[in-house]
Amino acid sequence: MDALVRPQAVVFDVGNVLLDWDPAYLFDTLISTAEERDWFLTHVATLGWHSMQDRGRSCAEGVADLTRRFPGSARLIEAYYERWLDTIGGTIEGSVEIMSRLRAAGVPVHTITNFSAELWPMTVEAYPFLADFDIAVVSGEVGYIKPDPRIFDVLLSRSGMSAASMVFIDDRADNVEAAAQLGFHALRFTTPEALAEDLAALGFPASAAATDPAVQA
């Protein structure tokens, strides 16, 4: 990362930065005990399996493959994508507010998200602020998932900006490290409050005090 280059744009992850995503939200309603739910999500509908859909495999193919291996869990497996929106607990409101402040100030706001190309449109429809990105790099559309450097290269190519001119925000350490290795200003997301402070330190109007005239007065 070139510390002399002041970043001009902000790149958000979506899951667990802007949206509170956890498959347990859905499966708590379908599986009677936490132990059974955890076993299902650890051994059957794993994040590794889900990531194949994020990489571009169709949801139907993913479900068919998994039900062949776990026929006794067929209905639960089918529910994963039939009730996809129920895996989302809602927005992480403080993060969405930061995104809104940045956009209001004219800061380019992008996303690089590991997301199925099939599930992305319905999620944008449910959470319309996701349509507000200047550039959205969706893994299922490009065939790469973070932390593969090639998905970051897609954003660099589409934006015409350098990595050093952008801040990348993600909740996963491996994705943050990959971005840092490519030269992004990389921030590990913990809370909206900490994110606002980190962005303010880089010169962005991320806090309410920076954008609210009443607070400034």
C-alpha positions in Angstrom: 0.0 0.0 0.0 1.3 3.5 -0.9 0.8 5.5 2.3 1.4 8.7 0.3 -1.7 8.2 -1.8 -4.8 9.6 -0.1 -7.7 7.2 -0.8 -10.6 8.6 -2.8 -13.1 5.7 -2.9 -14.5 3.2 -0.5 -15.2 -0.5 -1.2 -17.6 -2.4 1.0 -18.1 -6.0 1.6 -21.8 -6.8 2.0 -22.3 -9.8 4.3 -21.7 -8.9 7.9 -20.6 -5.4 7.0 -23.8 -4.0 5.6 -26.2 -7.0 6.0 -26.4 -9.2 9.1 -26.1 -12.6 7.5 -26.2 -15.9 9.3 -27.9 -19.1 8.0 -28.7 -19.9 11.6 -31.5 -17.2 11.4 -33.3 -19.5 9.0 -32.4 -22.9 10.5 -33.3 -21.8 14.0 -36.9 -21.9 12.7 -36.5 -25.3 11.0 -34.4 -27.4 13.4 -35.5 -28.0 16.9 -32.2 -27.8 18.8 -29.1 -25.6 18.5 -26.9 -28.7 18.5 -28.7 -30.2 15.5 -28.7 -26.9 13.7 -24.9 -26.5 14.2 -24.3 -30.0 13.0 -26.3 -29.4 9.8 -24.5 -26.1 9.1 -21.1 -27.6 9.9 -21.4 -31.0 8.2 -24.1 -30.6 5.5 -24.9 -27.1 4.3 -21.4 -25.8 5.0 -19.9 -22.4 4.0 -17.6 -24.3 1.6 -20.7 -25.7 -0.2 -22.3 -22.3 -0.3 -19.2 -20.7 -1.7 -19.5 -22.9 -4.8 -22.7 -21.0 -5.6 -20.9 -17.7 -4.8 -18.3 -18.8 -7.4 -21.0 -19.2 -10.1 -22.5 -22.7 -9.7 -26.3 -22.5 -9.9 -28.3 -22.9 -6.8 -30.3 -25.7 -8.3 -27.1 -27.6 -9.1 -25.7 -27.0 -5.6 -28.9 -28.2 -4.0 -29.1 -31.3 -6.2 -25.5 -32.2 -5.5 -25.9 -31.9 -1.7 -29.2 -33.7 -1.6 -27.6 -36.7 -3.4 -25.1 -36.9 -0.6 -27.5 -36.1 2.2 -31.0 -37.3 1.0 -32.4 -37.3 4.6 -31.8 -33.6 4.8 -33.3 -32.7 1.4 -36.0 -30.4 2.7 -33.6 -28.4 4.8 -31.1 -28.2 1.9 -33.8 -26.9 -0.4 -34.9 -24.3 2.2 -31.4 -22.7 2.2 -32.1 -21.0 -1.1 -35.9 -21.1 -1.2 -35.9 -19.0 1.9 -32.7 -17.2 1.3 -33.9 -13.8 2.6 -34.6 -15.5 6.0 -30.9 -16.0 6.4 -30.5 -12.2 6.6 -31.3 -10.7 10.0 -31.5 -7.1 8.5 -29.2 -4.3 7.9 -26.2 -3.3 10.0 -27.7 0.2 10.3 -24.6 2.1 11.3 -22.7 0.8 8.3 -25.5 1.7 6.0 -25.6 5.2 7.4 -21.8 5.5 6.8 -22.4 4.4 3.2 -25.1 7.0 2.8 -23.0 9.8 4.2 -20.1 8.9 1.9 -22.4 8.9 -1.2 -24.0 12.2 -0.1 -20.5 13.7 0.0 -19.8 12.5 -3.5 -17.4 9.7 -2.5 -17.4 6.8 -5.0 -18.7 3.8 -3.2 -18.2 0.3 -4.6 -18.6 -3.3 -3.4 -16.8 -6.6 -3.9 -19.0 -9.3 -2.6 -19.0 -13.0 -2.5 -22.6 -13.6 -3.6 -24.5 -15.9 -5.9 -25.5 -14.3 -9.2 -29.0 -15.7 -8.7 -29.4 -14.5 -5.1 -28.0 -11.0 -5.6 -31.0 -9.5 -7.5 -33.6 -10.6 -4.9 -31.4 -9.3 -2.1 -31.1 -5.9 -3.8 -34.8 -5.9 -4.2 -35.3 -6.6 -0.5 -32.6 -4.1 0.5 -32.7 -1.3 -2.2 -29.6 0.6 -0.9 -27.5 -2.2 -2.4 -28.4 -0.8 -5.8 -26.6 2.4 -4.9 -23.1 1.2 -5.4 -21.2 3.0 -8.2 -19.6 -0.4 -9.1 -20.8 -3.8 -7.8 -18.4 -6.7 -8.4 -20.5 -9.8 -7.6 -18.5 -13.0 -7.4 -21.1 -15.2 -9.0 -21.1 -13.0 -12.0 -17.3 -12.9 -12.5 -16.4 -16.4 -11.4 -14.0 -15.6 -8.6 -14.5 -15.3 -4.9 -12.5 -13.3 -2.3 -9.7 -13.6 -1.4 -8.7 -14.5 -5.0 -6.8 -11.5 -6.3 -8.6 -11.7 -9.6 -11.9 -10.4 -8.2 -10.1 -7.3 -6.9 -8.6 -6.9 -10.4 -12.1 -6.8 -11.8 -12.8 -3.7 -9.7 -9.5 -2.0 -10.6 -10.3 -2.6 -14.3 -13.9 -1.3 -14.1 -13.1 1.7 -12.0 -9.8 2.8 -13.6 -8.5 3.6 -10.2 -5.4 2.3 -8.4 -5.7 0.0 -5.3 -3.9 2.7 -3.3 -6.7 5.2 -4.1 -9.3 2.9 -2.5 -10.2 1.7 1.0 -11.5 -1.9 1.2 -13.6 -3.0 4.1 -14.4 -6.6 5.0 -15.2 -8.6 8.1 -12.9 -11.5 7.2 -9.2 -11.4 7.9 -8.2 -13.3 4.8 -10.0 -10.9 2.5 -8.5 -7.9 4.2 -5.0 -9.4 3.9 -5.5 -10.1 0.2 -6.6 -6.5 -0.4 -3.7 -5.1 1.6 -1.3 -7.3 -0.4 -2.7 -5.7 -3.6 -2.1 -2.2 -2.3 -5.6 -1.2 -1.0 -6.0 0.6 2.3 -7.6 -2.4 4.0 -9.8 -2.3 7.1 -11.1 -5.2 9.1 -14.7 -4.5 10.0 -15.7 -4.9 13.7 -18.4 -2.3 14.4 -19.9 0.7 12.6 -18.5 3.0 15.2 -14.9 1.7 14.7 -15.3 1.9 11.0 -16.5 5.5 11.1 -13.4 6.4 13.2 -11.1 4.5 10.8 -12.6 6.2 7.7 -12.5 9.6 9.4 -8.8 9.1 10.1 -8.3 8.6 6.3 -10.1 11.9 5.6 -13.6 10.6 4.7 -16.8 12.2 6.0 -18.0 9.0 7.7 -19.3 10.3 11.0 -22.6 12.2 11.7 -20.5 15.1 13.0 -18.8 15.4 9.7 -21.9 15.6 7.6 -24.6 17.1 9.9 -24.5 20.9 9.8 -26.4 21.0 13.2 -23.7 19.0 14.8 -20.9 21.1 13.2 -22.6 24.3 14.4 
